[in-house]
């Protein structure tokens, strides 16, 4: 029945209007963006799979989402054409907030995730300096170890539980707000954030919400780009959460409290650089960066650790090899970031986690200016302004044409001789995207995951007891289909402190 409905809609929308005749068309999915949210969610992985399969010959395919052309890129060379060579012709929000991130922009307003142009470049540079560059990461390393140690001890104390993700999220929340604001117990101050954050993710990533938004604004006589009632309401709730946290910790934000910028936390330094004072430390840039931390500061490390602990429970030999490397390393005795970064098997495990479980499995862009591309067979075409472009990172990372027949298997050894930066440059491996809009917090996310795994594996034995029953749900993020249950027990060591086998 759904195929009949979709085919009818394709006939209606596509009659006399096929903007991409030389690209394979994946039929049966114009209903996306029109059907209820439940149906859209059910179709998410199905539609991506159909587009992925249709793109096998030409490296790309397309479909309609409520009458809007969606171009899907599978071939890494074509992905590079789009996201690197034509980066100035695409954007996240598009004109009048009609792009893939448009709903998020109307909710969050000004933040890096919704910015374009010079503003985006400046804020991206700020975040890169604070959450990726080596000096900032080295300066925070011992503090992050302290935070990880406290959360490993918390796991040791609880001994077992039925929601591991919740505990890992607390670690990620404490880590990001400690670096961002100097606040070490943010997870205890932000419990009321969970519901508005979940609603933000649901609305911002919804394929059907833009249609609801259109109808509501037309009924109220508003332009499309104006926030509707629900977007305004959620914006106010999120803004209140952020402002309450900043105002309650204004002493940590005060740019006049320390003498040099090098001693400041991230938001304190932004306040110092953008005209903040002891009386008014919250500048517009401070608020914009705080919104970014709210919306994207903790999901990636949380989910990476969720999948890490599941995979290590399913692969005990990998876990044991990793534990032995960490325990026998110089980092185990001398806690320096450079030493941790030089552990080859830890790097391979984390690279493989990011390959199989990219936290954000799909990315999409609006076309701001039409430009030409070529398919794998050499057919030239122009992508029109009204189109959208999407890439499934989850499917790219498991494409057997790129990664071999064992692409779906967790095998850290595949990274012997492979360098993630090289694979990223070829657009074969994009957990943090690439080019000018590459995630500016890559260094921090990697350090969070590596430090937590290193502290956990040398202190306790954590077993995800339902690991084999947990699968992945592809949506806005790579979530598990059910909560992870777990047990924690001490590891046995010999007189020298090494793990007994």
N, C-alpha and C positions, 0 to 999 in steps of 0.2 A: 504494500500500500504506500509506504514512504517513497519507494522508487517512482511510483506513478505520480504522486504529488510533486516530487522534485522535478521529474521530467516535464510535467505540465508547466511548472514555474520557469524552467529553463526555456521552454518554448515561448513563454510570455516575455521574459526578460531579454532573451537572446534573439528574438525575431528581427532579422535585418540588422543585427548589431553584434557582430563577432569581431572584436577588436584585435584578436590574436589568432588568426586563422592557421598559422604555421606551427602553433604550439599544441601538443596533445591536451585535450580537454577531458577532465575527470567529471563525468556526469553524476547526477543524483544528489548533489549537495547544495543547490540554491536555497534549500530550506534553512541552512545555517544562518543565524541572524534574524530569522523570522519566527521559527518555532519557539516554544517555551524554553526556559533555561534548562529544564531537565532534559529535554530532547537534544538541545545544543550540547550539553555536557556529554550525553551518551554518544554523540556523533564525533566528539573531539578527536579521539585517537583513530577512529574509523576514517574520518575525512583526511587526516594527515597521511594515513596509510595508503589511501586511494591515490592521493596526489603524488606520494613518494613512488608508488608502483608505476603510475602513468608517466613519470619523468625518467624512466630507466634508459630510454633510447636518446632523447634529446637533452637530458640533464635538467629539464624543467617541465612544468605542466601548469594548468590553470583551471579554475572553476569560478563559480559565482557565489557570493555571499549576499543574499538579499539584493541582487542586482549589481553588486560591486565586483569587478574582476579581481580575483586573488591569484597572483602568480606565485607558484611554488618553485623554489630552487633546490635541486638535489646535487648537481655537479659542483665540486669545490671551486673549479675555475670560474664558474658562473657566479657563485657566491662571492668570490673575490671581486669580480666585475662590479657587482652591486654595492657591497658594503665597504670596499676600499677605493676603487677607481671612481665610483660615482657617489661617494659619500656626501658630497655637497648638494646632490639632487634629491636626497631622501631625508625624511625626518620621522620622529616618533609620533608627533601629534598632528601633523598635517595642517592644512589651512582650515580655519574655523573649528579647530579641535575635532576634525572628522577622521583623523588618523587612528591607528591602533591604540595609542596611549591617550587619546582625547578624553575619555571618561576620567582617567586618572588625573589629567591636568585640571579638569573642572572640579575635582574633589580636593586634591592636594594644593593646587595653584602653583606657586613658584618653588621649584626644586630642580635639582640636576636631572632627574629622570624625565622631567617634562620640558626642559629648556632646550633651546636651539641657538645657533649663531654664536656671537661673541660672549653672551651670557653663559651659554653652555661650556664654551672653551675655558672661560675664567673659573667657573665652579669646578669643572673637571680637573683643572690644574691644582686647585685648592685641595680637592679630595685625594688626588694622586700624591701630593706632597705629604698629606697627613696620614694616609692609610695604605700607602704602597711603597714609597721611597725608602731606601735602606736606612738612612739615619733615624727616621721616625720609628721604623720597625725594630731596630736594634735598641733604641732607647726604651721601648715598651716591653722588651722580651722578658725581663725578670718579673715585671708586674704581671704579665700574662701567665707566666709559670705559677705565680702565687695564686691567681684566680683559678687556674686549672686544678691546682693542688687542692684548693678548698672544695671544688665541685667533685673531684674524685673522692675526697673524704666523705662528702655527702652521700655519694653512691655506696661507699663502704658502710656507712651508718645505716642506710635504709635496707640493705642486703637483698631486697627483691622489690619488684613493682610491676605495674601493668601499663605504664605510659612513659617509656624511656625518652620519647621525644620532648616531653614537657621539661624534664630535667636538663636535657641538652640545650633546650632553648634558654633556660635560665643562665647557663654558662655563656652562651653567645650574647645574650642581652647584657650581662655584667661586663663582658669583654669590650663590646663596642662602645658602651657608654662610659667605661673607664677611660678608653683612649679618646673618646669624643668630648667628655666633660670632666673627667677625673673622678667620676662617681663609681664606687666599687660595689654597690649593692642595688643596682638599677632594677634587677629582677624582682626585688621586694617592693619597689616603689611603683611598678608599672603593671600590676595585676589587672587593673581596669582597662588596660590597652587591648587586651586580647579580643574582645568582641568588636570594637570599631576597626581594628586591624583586619580581622577576618572578613568583615563586611566590605572594607576597602578592596581587598584582593578579589572578592567575588564580583563586585560591581565593575572594577577597573578591567578585569579580564573577560567579562561577559560578552558573548557574541550577540545576545539578544537585547542587552540594555540600551544600546544606541537607538534602536527602534522605539523603545519605551520613552526614551529621552526626547526623541523627535516629536512623538505624539503629545507628550506633556507640554513641551514648549510651544507647540503650535496652538494648543488649547488655551495657553496663557498669553499668547501674543509675544513670546520671547524669541530672539534669534537662537539658532542652533548652538552657537558657541557660549551662550549664557548658561550658567549652572541651573539645573532644575531644583525643585524643592528637596528631593532626597539627597542630591549632591551637596547642596548648601548645608543641610542638616548634618551630614556626615563630616563635611569640612569643619564645621564648628566644633564637633565632638573631638576630632583629631587635633585641631588647633588648641583646644582647651587642655588636652592631655600633654601636649608638648610644652605649652606655656607654663602649666603648673609645675612640670619637672624643672624647667629652666629657672623659674622664679623661686622655687624652693631651694635651688642650689646656686643662687646668684653669687655667692662667695666664690664658687669654683669657676664662675664665668667672668668675674671681675678682671678686666685687662690691666688694672692698676695694682693688682695684688702682688705681682711678681715683677722683677726688674727686666728680664730678658725674654724675648719671644721663644727661645729654645726651651725655657722652663715651663711654657704654657701648654695646657691641653689644647686639642684641636679647635673647639669652639671659642675658647678664650683667645686664642691667637687670631681667629677670624674677627672677633670683636675688636681686638687691638688694631687690626689692619683696616677696619671699615668704620672707624669713628666711634666705637663704643666707649663707655666711661663707667666709673664705679656706680654712678647714679642710674645710668641706662646702658647696661651691657648688651642688651638684646637688640642687635641691629637687624636690618632686613636680610643681610647675608647670613647672619647667625641663624635666623629663623628658617631660611631656605635650606641650609645644611642640616638643621635639626629635623626638618621634614624628611629629608633624604634618609637620614639615619633611622627615623621612625619607619619609613616604608620599605627600606631595603637593607637595614643594618644587621639583621639577625637571621633571616630565613636561610640564606646560603650555607653558612657554617653549621647551622642546626641540621639541615637536611643532609649535608655531606657526612656529618658524624652519625646520623641515623643509618645511612646506607653503609658507612664504614663498619659499624659494629654488627650490622646484619651480615655483611660479606665475611668479616673475620670469624663470625660464629659458624658460617657455612664452610669456611676454608681454614680449619685449625692449623694446617701446616704453614699457611701464609702468616697466620697470627704468631706462631712460634718463631718463624724465621725473622719476622719483624721485631719481635721482642728481643731476640738474641742480638740483632744489629744495634738496637737502641742501647741495650744494657752494656754491650762491649764497646760502645763509642766513646770518643773523647767528650762529647756533649753530656754524657751521663755524669761525668765528674766536673766538667767545666761548662756551665750553662751559658753558652754564647750562641746567638742566632746563626752565625756563619757555620758553626760546627753542625748544628741541626740541619741546615740547608744542604750539607754535603753528604748526608746519609743516602746512598743510592737506592736501597730497597724501600725506604720510607718514601722517597720521591716517586718511585715507580708505583707503589700502592696508591698514593694520593692521585697521581696522574690517571691511573686506571679507574679510580673512583669517579673522577671528574669526567672521564670518557663514558662510562656506563651510566652514571647518574648525574648528569648536569642539573644543577638545582632548578634552573629555568629552562624547560625543555624546548621551548619554541620562541622565536623572536620574529617580529613583523615591523614593517615600515610603510609609511605613506610616500607617494611619489609627488614631489613638489614641482619638479620640472621634467618634462618628457625627455627620454634619452634612448639611444639605440643599444641593442645587445645582439649577440649571435648565439644560436643554439649550438650543441655539440656537432651537428651536421653542417653548420655554416649558414643556416638560414638567418637572415637579418630581420629585425622587427623593432618597433618603437613601443616602449612601455608608456601607456598614457597616464596623464595626471590623475585620473579618477581611480586608478588601480591601487592595489595594495600588494606588498611582496612579503612572503613568509619563508622561513627556514625552520625545519624541525631539527634542532641540535641533537635530540635524543636519537633520531633515525639516522642522521649524518654519522654519528659516533658509532653506530652499529651497522653501517652499510658494508656488506661484504665486498663490494667493489673497491672500497677504500681500505678496510681493515682486515680483509681475508675472511675465510669461511668460519673462523672461530670468533667473529666480531662480537657475538652476544655473550661470550664467556668472560668471566672475571679472571684475568691472567696478567698479573703485574709484570711477569717476565717479558711480555711483548715490548716493553719500553727499553730493553737492552739495545743500545745503539740508536734509539729514537730520542729526539729532543722536542719537548713540547712547543718551544718557540718556533722551531722549523715547521712543525705540523700546523701551528696556528697561522704562520705566514702563508702556508699553502691553503688555508681555510678548510683543512680536514679535521681540525680539532679546535672547537670554539666554545669551551665552557664559560669563558669570560668575554666572548666576542673578539673583535679585532678592529684595528684602525683607530680613528679619532674618537669613537664612542666605546672603546674597550673599557671594561669595568675598571674604575680607578682604585678599587679596594682589593685588587687581586692579592697583593702581598700580605695584607692583613688576614684575609680569608684563609690563605694557605698556612700562615703561621698559626692561626687559631686551631685548625684541624691537626696540624703536625704536633703542636705542643700538647694538646689534649690527649692524642693517641699515645704520645711518648710517656706522659705522666700516668695514664691509665694502665698501659701494658706493663709498666715496671712496678706497679703498686698492687693491682688486683686482677682477678680473673672475672671478666664480665661475659655472660652467656645470654644471647637473645634466644629465649626458650621457644619462641614461635617463628624463628627465622625462616624456616622452609615454607611456612604458610603465608608469609607477608609478600605481597606483590606490589607493583608500582601502578599508581593512577596518574596518567598524564593529564595535566590541566595547566593552570597558571604556573604551578610549581610541581616538582616530582615528588608527590606525597605517597607514603605507604597506604595500602588499602585498609589496614587495621593498626591499632596501637601495638607497639612492640613491648612484649613482656620480657622480663629479664631477672637474672639472679647475679649476685656479686659475692665472690668469696676471695679470701686472701690467697696469694700465690706462695708456694713453698720454695724457700731459698736455702742454699747451703751456707756454710760458715763464712764464705766469702761474699755472700749476698747475691749469688747467681741462682737463677731459676733451676730447680731440680726437675729432671725429666722422668 
